[in-house]
Amino acid sequence: MLIKRTVRHVVQRRIEFLRKKLIEMTEETGSFTDDNVICISRMLDRYIILYHKMKKRKKMQRV
């Protein structure tokens, strides 16, 4: 259990970091279509999807 919580915590922290980075990059570039902004956005999407899958698995294990 502790390991899963830790992994989930790491994923949450990564999501927070990437969100902040995405905001910074869009403010710096003034663009949502800059290659670096798109790259960060895609990474953030992957981590959010991973986090939701982890939550779903946890919920299914309880049933």
Steps between C-alpha positions, in 0.01 A plus 500: 500500500772746595680452169182568302434813703854614438472443125169683495658783697790522252254513210301774674815703559603459137157621388531807721849571366393464137194721550718775642753454221224514238368827643851647508572395142175641363564828680859513370416413141155656484396198297312176547648362178870535584678163462621501862155588632347216300766258626433589863125484443530149358712385793245647739221317316685169538549549872136601553384189313738285704371652823138433404582140407669453837196640682268277297705189582495591868123544490456164324714325762266619775196336341 
